[in-house]
Amino acid sequence: MKKWFPHPVFLKEKSTKKIWLAMKLSFVLMLAACLQVSAKAYSQNDVRLTLDLHNVKLRKVFSKIEKESAFRFLYSDDLVPVNKKINLQVTNTPLPEVLNTLLAKTDLHYKILSNNVIVIAKKGNVIQQHQVSGVVKDAHGNPLIGATVQVKGTNTGTATDAQGRFSLEVPDNAVLTISSVGYQSEDVSVGGRTSLNITLQVSSSTLNELVVTGYTTQKEKDITGSITSIKGSQLTTIPMGDAQKQLMGQVPGVTITTSGEPGGSSSVRIRGFGSFLTNDPLYVVDGVPTEDISYIAPDDIASITVLKDAAAATIYGARAFAGVILITTKQGKAGKLTVNYDVSYGRQYPGHGYSMLNPTQTAEWTWNAMKAVGETLSNKQYGTGPTPVLPDYLKAGPNYGLLNSDPATAALVDPKLYNINPADGPVYQIIKANKAGTNWYNAVTRVAPIQSHNLSLSGGTDNSKYNVQFGYFNQQGVVNETYLKRYSVRANTEFTIHNRVKIGENIQIALKDNPTLTNGNVGGNEGNAIGWSYRENPIIPVYDIMGNFAGTTAPGLNNSQNPVANQYRTKNNKAYNTDIFGNVYMDILLPYNITFHSSFGGDYNNYYYKTYTYAQYEDAENNPTTDYVYEGASYAQSWVWTNTLQFQHTYGAHYVKVLLGEEAQGGQGFNLDANANTFFTVNPGYTGISTASSSGRVVTDGGGAYSTLYSLFANVNYSYKDKYLLSSTVRRDGSANFGPQDKFGIFPAVSVGWRISNENFMKPVQWVNDLKLRGSYGEMGNASPVKLVNQYNTYTTSPEVASYDISGTGNSLTEGLMPNSIGVPNTHWETNKTLDFGADATLFNNSFNITVDWYKRTTTGLLYNPQVEATVGFLTSYPYINVGSMQNTGVEFQIDKHGDFAGNWHYDIGVNFTQYKNKIIKIADGTNYFYGTSYGATRIGDGIVTINKIGNPMSAFYGYKVVGLWQSQSEIDAADAEAQKATGNPNATYQSGGEHPGEFRYADVSGANGKPDGIIDANDRTIIGNPNPDFTYGINGNIGYKNWDLMVQFYGVWGGNIFNYTKWYTDFYSNFPGQAISTRVLKSWTPTNTNTNVPIFQDRSDASYNQVVNSYYIENGSYFRCRNLQFGYTFPKGTLTKAGINNLRVYVQAVNLFTITKYDGLDPAISGLDNNFGVDYGTYPFVRQYIVGANISF
């Protein structure tokens, strides 16, 4: 599939130079990081210093030496005169000599320890280093595994093992800092002790954790908008290779529909739908906006923050219309080099396939279909007479339906006659019938491997930090010849070049090789491997007698295609994406506690594809002589330059934080596609556009897009006594895509919070640790997908429409211009207004957390590009105009509980819930509905499956409501009599589709005047289903015992419908006689089986049967899925130390272990286009994975 941004943000040639400059700087910073990685521990004599210090405090001299080396000082302020001013001048002098000179005129001496620590003490005090060991436990006496024990002021430290024990060599006067996630840190003076017992208390620090909220950070407890933050470690539990898929079920308010296809897109919706055209959230990675995060390895992610309401997201302006997902990648930390290697390998199994009749049943029901309408029983393959007979051979050259009993059979199936190459003479294929039946779903799917490798190197000093990650992900698809391979490298570095200046970069380079399923479910195209797998007759084998592909060239088998052959012929297809993404930044601490931050970032994406269509000899609708090559490329590049000033200060009981910023964004993109045919060879190494016949080359598409956006924004956060909270944001966006009067949009937001738990009347309530009520209101704009050209009339050429024989000779046409689109200069921003009320509570000694939100979001000025009246003229594209309004209301909550019990047991359990209702309020003056996109090949009637109608949800299913099946001709006659009475027309029929017993009976919903009128016509089409779920939920749990841990994740969808389009192909004989038939027909209506909802199986077509959309195709989309079950073991540190391993965890895992659903298709997780989703044309199969893996740290 072509990589193309629908409305890219891109840059011009001048700005390209800036990107290359930034990339060069990034390369220098990456090189510096790698040099840091390769550096070894300092030898004291290897360090040479040049210092020229005059009248400087001793403390600053120590600090200066630390900056110039990897050594750290350890001393007591009570014993060392750190404020004494001295002079020191040395040039390229070894460190010991520098220290001797520095301390020569003092009563101090030093000792350099083995871990690059310099201990300073008074002369006469012996500096000694000794071994100290201890145990770290919680308040209940349970050992804390992995707690950090560090010598304060140094990089020296270790971690506790499975029994909470540690051992460390330290100076006598050392102070140890002991910390663990979720607990209060503790400082312990060692003195002369060799054994320590330390108890850590549960901390409320999670409330004080800083959360990235948009250009800045904020303490979680002070947030007044609707924000959810999760750690990257929660994403890597499922090896999906895609952070979008791993978010499923983890964040309330976020609904995600995914595909089992490697690299398949996910539909991510934050609080439902707010626009007819685009509802994708904005992704911001390390401060740089992007529309695609599939290039980011989940192992690279440190945290994800979801901004859901306007108060939280307005800071990002118009691009944040559908919410914001902020991604922060892992950064380096001061300390020695740490190497982490995460590896996993597994096998993937496709879910259940379609239930189809075997060859004998298929033949019998073919006869039943003809019997139902009184036809003569005859079929090219099954013969004639009262009973069908399965042939031994489907085809032998021009002959078909051959039986071994036929004397001519032996001569006809002579392999010597076989030929499938037209160049060698007439095609003579011989296909032996597979009477046992071919399971086409099993034939085109497979058990496929999946593996993931991620290597990270991290460390640094207080002045330079680095994190370098290398990733490789390889997922082979369960459908033949589909896969995703991704190679990625990321380098994040940061340098303190002055005590007030910091610079850094975050850069990633990724390559994806991702040939996908041709003609997938989105867009409704049946011509893919899954679609053919439920259409190909099971009597057809995969291969003919010579091992070449078999198919439907023999009469009586209709026109489906061999899905195995189709997929095999895609094995040489190419789809490469190269993406370079990142930014460079600088922070300067100015006077008065003001911080200036500047970031310049960009995204460059290059896509290339090449697909082959080979000559087909085996199918009824074949292409026996010509091979095609489709080749194309595109690039998209974007840039963003952000500058902010931030001030924060506490004035007694008042806290103020102010952020001012400006941001410029721009970019450009271009794509070119071509196809060619007629080659001298079909070798994929030689076939291409340039090697085709010149007459067979066609450039099919070429185009570009440009866009710019300039913004100013401000944010103020205020709190009084840590009880009363206020946040206010305003952003002004300017877009070149709107006309002069509408270029700029101003979008404000305000939120307030009341921390009730800090009120005096709450103090007696000891079990409430934190309780906050909050509310917000805000507005956001949307310019997507309007482009600059929307303002102007555009024209194109057309020899068929816009040409004239000016000379009058009859053979000389002069080509002219014709309208392409009509400009609309007054199109303006979509605006959504969001009201949100919520509460956050932390209870029971910080072990129980609850978050609840209710919201109402109203979008006005909805953008859409409806078709114009034919009187305007022939147009090839339609302008975007503001047409209406839409409303979403919803409730979401999250509950988390963690703790320990029975000694060595500990647990974490989380439950989240999302419910929203979508309603269209207005479309346009004089219009109350418009249809969704005509789906696929327009197989059922006019192809309209969905409608967008006032008072109903977006993309509702639309058609006739089935109220049962006609049971007899007398029932039909009675209904017709009532219709004649109601209409006064003696020739009227209740259902104008020529109804028959066993066919659908439709509900009389409405007539021309809006009331039931006794007959069924187009006025009776109504809403027959809603693809939006009633609610979704996630259940996530961890339980651990000593070194063992068990993780489980569930995801559920309740309510919501699916339109199962596959039924039209498999349940109605007359649609495609001779192709595969679903086992549903075993329950179909017959005169002796009337208690059923499956219609009669017959060779007849009419509106009461198979020619219109109706509720027979609607199914319940609810499901409950075990997304992840993981069982792991962490080895005790004592057993690993000798091998140089710091930590080792191994695990086994099952992904998508089971799904409980009533849906009859392959997978109830169906997505699609926003105004036409939830239609299943043959989606990629559900995939079950079994994984083994390990996390190793050195």
Secondary structure as the mmCIF struct_conf table of DSSP 4:
data_model
#
loop_
_struct_conf.conf_type_id
_struct_conf.id
_struct_conf.beg_label_comp_id
_struct_conf.beg_label_asym_id
_struct_conf.beg_label_seq_id
_struct_conf.end_label_comp_id
_struct_conf.end_label_asym_id
_struct_conf.end_label_seq_id
BEND BEND1 PRO A 6 HIS A 7
HELX_RH_AL_P HELX_RH_AL_P1 GLU A 13 SER A 38
HELX_LH_PP_P HELX_LH_PP_P1 ALA A 41 SER A 43
TURN_TY1_P TURN_TY1_P1 GLN A 44 ASP A 46
STRN STRN1 ARG A 48 LYS A 57
HELX_RH_AL_P HELX_RH_AL_P2 LEU A 58 GLU A 68
BEND BEND2 SER A 69 ALA A 70
STRN STRN2 ARG A 72 LEU A 74
TURN_TY1_P TURN_TY1_P2 ASP A 77 LEU A 79
BEND BEND3 VAL A 80 VAL A 80
TURN_TY1_P TURN_TY1_P3 VAL A 82 ASN A 83
STRN STRN3 LYS A 85 PRO A 94
HELX_RH_AL_P HELX_RH_AL_P3 LEU A 95 LEU A 103
TURN_TY1_P TURN_TY1_P4 ALA A 104 LYS A 105
BEND BEND4 THR A 106 ASP A 107
STRN STRN4 LEU A 108 ILE A 112
TURN_TY1_P TURN_TY1_P5 SER A 114 ASN A 115
BEND BEND5 ASN A 116 ASN A 116
STRN STRN5 VAL A 117 LYS A 122
TURN_TY1_P TURN_TY1_P6 LYS A 123 GLY A 124
BEND BEND6 ASN A 125 ASN A 125
STRN STRN6 GLN A 129 LYS A 137
TURN_TY1_P TURN_TY1_P7 ALA A 139 HIS A 140
BEND BEND7 GLY A 141 GLY A 141
HELX_LH_PP_P HELX_LH_PP_P2 ASN A 142 ASN A 142
STRN STRN7 PRO A 143 PRO A 143
HELX_LH_PP_P HELX_LH_PP_P3 LEU A 144 LEU A 144
TURN_TY1_P TURN_TY1_P8 ILE A 145 GLY A 146
STRN STRN8 THR A 148 VAL A 151
TURN_TY1_P TURN_TY1_P9 LYS A 152 GLY A 153
BEND BEND8 THR A 154 ASN A 155
STRN STRN9 GLY A 157 ALA A 159
TURN_TY1_P TURN_TY1_P10 ALA A 162 GLN A 163
BEND BEND9 GLY A 164 GLY A 164
STRN STRN10 ARG A 165 PRO A 171
TURN_TY1_P TURN_TY1_P11 ASP A 172 ASN A 173
STRN STRN11 VAL A 175 SER A 179
TURN_TY1_P TURN_TY1_P12 VAL A 181 GLY A 182
STRN STRN12 TYR A 183 TYR A 183
STRN STRN13 GLU A 186 SER A 189
TURN_TY1_P TURN_TY1_P13 GLY A 191 GLY A 192
BEND BEND10 THR A 194 THR A 194
STRN STRN14 SER A 195 THR A 199
HELX_LH_PP_P HELX_LH_PP_P4 LEU A 200 GLN A 201
STRN STRN15 VAL A 202 VAL A 202
HELX_RH_AL_P HELX_RH_AL_P4 SER A 205 ASN A 208
BEND BEND11 GLU A 209 GLU A 209
STRN STRN16 LEU A 210 VAL A 212
BEND BEND12 GLY A 214 THR A 216
STRN STRN17 THR A 217 LYS A 219
HELX_RH_3T_P HELX_RH_3T_P1 GLU A 220 ASP A 222
BEND BEND13 GLY A 225 GLY A 225
STRN STRN18 ILE A 227 LYS A 231
HELX_RH_3T_P HELX_RH_3T_P2 GLY A 232 GLN A 234
TURN_TY1_P TURN_TY1_P14 LEU A 235 THR A 237
BEND BEND14 ILE A 238 ILE A 238
BEND BEND15 GLY A 241 GLY A 241
HELX_RH_AL_P HELX_RH_AL_P5 ALA A 243 GLN A 246
TURN_TY1_P TURN_TY1_P15 LEU A 247 GLN A 250
BEND BEND16 VAL A 251 VAL A 251
TURN_TY1_P TURN_TY1_P16 PRO A 252 GLY A 253
STRN STRN19 VAL A 254 THR A 257
BEND BEND17 GLY A 260 GLU A 261
TURN_TY1_P TURN_TY1_P17 PRO A 262 GLY A 263
STRN STRN20 SER A 267 ILE A 270
BEND BEND18 ARG A 271 GLY A 272
BEND BEND19 PHE A 276 LEU A 277
HELX_LH_PP_P HELX_LH_PP_P5 ASP A 280 PRO A 281
STRN STRN21 LEU A 282 VAL A 285
TURN_TY1_P TURN_TY1_P18 ASP A 286 GLY A 287
STRN STRN22 VAL A 288 THR A 290
BEND BEND20 GLU A 291 GLU A 291
TURN_TY1_P TURN_TY1_P19 SER A 294 TYR A 295
BEND BEND21 ILE A 296 ILE A 296
HELX_RH_3T_P HELX_RH_3T_P3 PRO A 298 ASP A 300
STRN STRN23 ILE A 301 LEU A 307
BEND BEND22 ASP A 309 ASP A 309
HELX_RH_AL_P HELX_RH_AL_P6 ALA A 310 ALA A 313
HELX_RH_3T_P HELX_RH_3T_P4 THR A 314 ALA A 320
TURN_TY1_P TURN_TY1_P20 PHE A 321 ALA A 322
STRN STRN24 VAL A 324 THR A 329
BEND BEND23 ALA A 334 ALA A 334
STRN STRN25 GLY A 335 PRO A 350
STRN STRN26 MET A 356 MET A 356
HELX_RH_AL_P HELX_RH_AL_P7 PRO A 359 LYS A 371
TURN_TY1_P TURN_TY1_P21 ALA A 372 GLY A 374
STRN STRN27 SER A 378 ASN A 379
TURN_TY1_P TURN_TY1_P22 LYS A 380 TYR A 382
STRN STRN28 GLY A 383 THR A 384
BEND BEND24 GLY A 385 THR A 387
BEND BEND25 ASP A 392 ASP A 392
STRN STRN29 TYR A 393 ALA A 396
TURN_TY1_P TURN_TY1_P23 GLY A 397 PRO A 398
STRN STRN30 ASN A 399 LEU A 402
TURN_TY1_P TURN_TY1_P24 ASN A 404 SER A 405
BEND BEND26 ASP A 406 ASP A 406
TURN_TY1_P TURN_TY1_P25 PRO A 407 ALA A 408
HELX_RH_AL_P HELX_RH_AL_P8 THR A 409 LEU A 412
TURN_TY1_P TURN_TY1_P26 VAL A 413 VAL A 413
HELX_RH_3T_P HELX_RH_3T_P5 PRO A 415 LEU A 417
STRN STRN31 ASN A 419 ASN A 419
HELX_RH_3T_P HELX_RH_3T_P6 PRO A 422 ASP A 424
BEND BEND27 GLY A 425 PRO A 426
STRN STRN32 TYR A 428 TYR A 428
STRN STRN33 ILE A 430 LYS A 432
TURN_TY1_P TURN_TY1_P27 LYS A 435 ALA A 436
HELX_RH_AL_P HELX_RH_AL_P9 TRP A 440 VAL A 444
STRN STRN34 THR A 445 THR A 445
STRN STRN35 ALA A 448 GLY A 460
BEND BEND28 ASP A 462 ASN A 463
STRN STRN36 SER A 464 GLN A 476
BEND BEND29 VAL A 478 VAL A 478
STRN STRN37 VAL A 479 VAL A 479
TURN_TY1_P TURN_TY1_P28 ASN A 480 GLU A 481
STRN STRN38 TYR A 483 HIS A 498
TURN_TY1_P TURN_TY1_P29 ASN A 499 ARG A 500
STRN STRN39 VAL A 501 ASP A 513
TURN_TY1_P TURN_TY1_P30 THR A 518 ASN A 519
TURN_TY1_P TURN_TY1_P31 ASN A 521 GLY A 524
BEND BEND30 ASN A 528 ASN A 528
HELX_RH_AL_P HELX_RH_AL_P10 ALA A 529 SER A 533
TURN_TY1_P TURN_TY1_P32 TYR A 534 ARG A 535
BEND BEND31 GLU A 536 GLU A 536
TURN_TY1_P TURN_TY1_P33 PRO A 538 ILE A 539
BEND BEND32 ILE A 540 ILE A 540
BEND BEND33 VAL A 542 VAL A 542
STRN STRN40 TYR A 543 TYR A 543
TURN_TY1_P TURN_TY1_P34 ILE A 545 MET A 546
BEND BEND34 GLY A 547 ASN A 548
STRN STRN41 PHE A 549 PHE A 549
HELX_LH_PP_P HELX_LH_PP_P6 ALA A 550 ALA A 550
BEND BEND35 THR A 552 THR A 552
BEND BEND36 ALA A 554 ALA A 554
TURN_TY1_P TURN_TY1_P35 PRO A 555 GLY A 556
BEND BEND37 LEU A 557 LEU A 557
TURN_TY1_P TURN_TY1_P36 ASN A 558 ASN A 559
HELX_RH_AL_P HELX_RH_AL_P11 PRO A 563 TYR A 568
TURN_TY1_P TURN_TY1_P37 ARG A 569 ASN A 572
STRN STRN42 LYS A 574 LEU A 590
HELX_RH_3T_P HELX_RH_3T_P7 PRO A 591 ASN A 593
STRN STRN43 ILE A 594 THR A 613
BEND BEND38 TYR A 617 GLU A 621
BEND BEND39 THR A 625 THR A 625
STRN STRN44 TYR A 628 TYR A 651
TURN_TY1_P TURN_TY1_P38 GLY A 652 ALA A 653
STRN STRN45 HIS A 654 ASN A 677
BEND BEND40 PHE A 680 PHE A 680
TURN_TY1_P TURN_TY1_P39 PRO A 684 TYR A 686
BEND BEND41 GLY A 688 GLY A 688
HELX_RH_3T_P HELX_RH_3T_P8 ILE A 689 THR A 691
BEND BEND42 ALA A 692 ALA A 692
HELX_RH_3T_P HELX_RH_3T_P9 SER A 694 GLY A 696
STRN STRN46 VAL A 698 TYR A 720
TURN_TY1_P TURN_TY1_P40 LYS A 721 LYS A 723
STRN STRN47 TYR A 724 SER A 735
TURN_TY1_P TURN_TY1_P41 ALA A 736 ASN A 737
BEND BEND43 PHE A 738 PHE A 738
TURN_TY1_P TURN_TY1_P42 PRO A 740 ASP A 742
BEND BEND44 LYS A 743 LYS A 743
STRN STRN48 PHE A 744 ARG A 755
HELX_RH_3T_P HELX_RH_3T_P10 ILE A 756 ASN A 758
BEND BEND45 GLU A 759 GLU A 759
HELX_RH_3T_P HELX_RH_3T_P11 ASN A 760 MET A 762
TURN_TY1_P TURN_TY1_P43 LYS A 763 PRO A 764
TURN_TY1_P TURN_TY1_P44 GLN A 766 TRP A 767
STRN STRN49 VAL A 768 ASN A 782
TURN_TY1_P TURN_TY1_P45 SER A 784 PRO A 785
HELX_RH_3T_P HELX_RH_3T_P12 LEU A 788 GLN A 791
BEND BEND46 TYR A 792 TYR A 792
STRN STRN50 THR A 794 THR A 797
TURN_TY1_P TURN_TY1_P46 PRO A 799 VAL A 801
BEND BEND47 ALA A 802 ALA A 802
STRN STRN51 SER A 803 TYR A 804
TURN_TY1_P TURN_TY1_P47 ILE A 806 SER A 807
BEND BEND48 THR A 809 ASN A 811
HELX_LH_PP_P HELX_LH_PP_P7 LEU A 813 LEU A 813
STRN STRN52 THR A 814 GLU A 815
STRN STRN53 LEU A 817 SER A 821
TURN_TY1_P TURN_TY1_P48 PRO A 825 ASN A 826
STRN STRN54 GLU A 830 LEU A 843
TURN_TY1_P TURN_TY1_P49 PHE A 844 SER A 847
STRN STRN55 PHE A 848 THR A 860
BEND BEND49 GLY A 861 GLY A 861
STRN STRN56 LEU A 863 TYR A 864
HELX_LH_PP_P HELX_LH_PP_P8 PRO A 866 GLU A 869
HELX_RH_3T_P HELX_RH_3T_P13 ALA A 870 VAL A 872
BEND BEND50 THR A 876 SER A 877
STRN STRN57 ILE A 881 ASN A 882
STRN STRN58 SER A 885 PHE A 901
TURN_TY1_P TURN_TY1_P50 ALA A 902 ASN A 904
STRN STRN59 TRP A 905 LYS A 922
STRN STRN60 ALA A 924 ALA A 924
TURN_TY1_P TURN_TY1_P51 ASP A 925 GLY A 926
STRN STRN61 THR A 927 THR A 927
STRN STRN62 TYR A 929 TYR A 931
HELX_LH_PP_P HELX_LH_PP_P9 GLY A 932 TYR A 935
TURN_TY1_P TURN_TY1_P52 GLY A 936 ALA A 937
BEND BEND51 ILE A 940 ILE A 940
TURN_TY1_P TURN_TY1_P53 GLY A 941 ASP A 942
STRN STRN63 THR A 946 LYS A 949
TURN_TY1_P TURN_TY1_P54 ILE A 950 GLY A 951
BEND BEND52 ASN A 952 ASN A 952
TURN_TY1_P TURN_TY1_P55 MET A 954 SER A 955
STRN STRN64 ALA A 956 GLY A 959
STRN STRN65 TYR A 960 TYR A 960
HELX_LH_PP_P HELX_LH_PP_P10 LYS A 961 LYS A 961
STRN STRN66 VAL A 962 LEU A 965
HELX_RH_AL_P HELX_RH_AL_P12 GLN A 969 THR A 983
TURN_TY1_P TURN_TY1_P56 PRO A 986 ASN A 987
BEND BEND53 TYR A 990 TYR A 990
STRN STRN67 GLN A 991 GLN A 991
TURN_TY1_P TURN_TY1_P57 SER A 992 GLY A 994
TURN_TY1_P TURN_TY1_P58 PRO A 997 GLY A 998
BEND BEND54 GLU A 999 GLU A 999
STRN STRN68 PHE A 1000 TYR A 1002
TURN_TY1_P TURN_TY1_P59 ALA A 1008 ASN A 1009
BEND BEND55 GLY A 1010 LYS A 1011
BEND BEND56 GLY A 1014 ILE A 1015
STRN STRN69 ILE A 1016 ILE A 1016
BEND BEND57 ASP A 1017 ASP A 1017
HELX_RH_3T_P HELX_RH_3T_P14 ALA A 1018 ASP A 1020
STRN STRN70 THR A 1022 GLY A 1025
BEND BEND58 ASN A 1028 ASN A 1028
BEND BEND59 ASP A 1030 ASP A 1030
STRN STRN71 PHE A 1031 TYR A 1041
TURN_TY1_P TURN_TY1_P60 LYS A 1042 ASN A 1043
STRN STRN72 TRP A 1044 TRP A 1054
BEND BEND60 GLY A 1055 GLY A 1055
STRN STRN73 ASN A 1057 ASN A 1060
TURN_TY1_P TURN_TY1_P61 TYR A 1061 TYR A 1061
HELX_RH_AL_P HELX_RH_AL_P13 THR A 1062 THR A 1066
BEND BEND61 ASP A 1067 ASP A 1067
HELX_RH_3T_P HELX_RH_3T_P15 TYR A 1069 ASN A 1071
BEND BEND62 PHE A 1072 PHE A 1072
TURN_TY1_P TURN_TY1_P62 PRO A 1073 GLY A 1074
BEND BEND63 GLN A 1075 GLN A 1075
STRN STRN74 SER A 1078 SER A 1078
HELX_RH_3T_P HELX_RH_3T_P16 THR A 1079 LYS A 1083
STRN STRN75 SER A 1084 SER A 1084
STRN STRN76 THR A 1086 THR A 1086
TURN_TY1_P TURN_TY1_P63 PRO A 1087 THR A 1088
STRN STRN77 ASN A 1089 ASN A 1089
BEND BEND64 ASN A 1091 ASN A 1091
BEND BEND65 ASN A 1093 ASN A 1093
STRN STRN78 VAL A 1094 VAL A 1094
HELX_LH_PP_P HELX_LH_PP_P11 PRO A 1095 ILE A 1096
BEND BEND66 ASP A 1099 ASP A 1099
TURN_TY1_P TURN_TY1_P64 ALA A 1103 ASN A 1106
BEND BEND67 GLN A 1107 VAL A 1108
STRN STRN79 ASN A 1110 ASN A 1110
HELX_RH_3T_P HELX_RH_3T_P17 SER A 1111 TYR A 1113
STRN STRN80 ILE A 1114 ASN A 1116
STRN STRN81 TYR A 1119 THR A 1130
HELX_RH_3T_P HELX_RH_3T_P18 LYS A 1133 THR A 1135
TURN_TY1_P TURN_TY1_P65 LEU A 1136 LEU A 1136
HELX_RH_3T_P HELX_RH_3T_P19 THR A 1137 ALA A 1139
TURN_TY1_P TURN_TY1_P66 GLY A 1140 GLY A 1140
BEND BEND68 ASN A 1142 ASN A 1142
STRN STRN82 ASN A 1143 THR A 1157
BEND BEND69 GLY A 1161 LEU A 1162
BEND BEND70 PRO A 1164 PRO A 1164
STRN STRN83 GLY A 1168 LEU A 1169
TURN_TY1_P TURN_TY1_P67 ASP A 1170 ASN A 1171
STRN STRN84 ASN A 1172 PHE A 1173
BEND BEND71 GLY A 1174 GLY A 1174
STRN STRN85 VAL A 1175 ASP A 1176
BEND BEND72 TYR A 1177 GLY A 1178
HELX_LH_PP_P HELX_LH_PP_P12 THR A 1179 PHE A 1182
STRN STRN86 VAL A 1183 SER A 1193
#
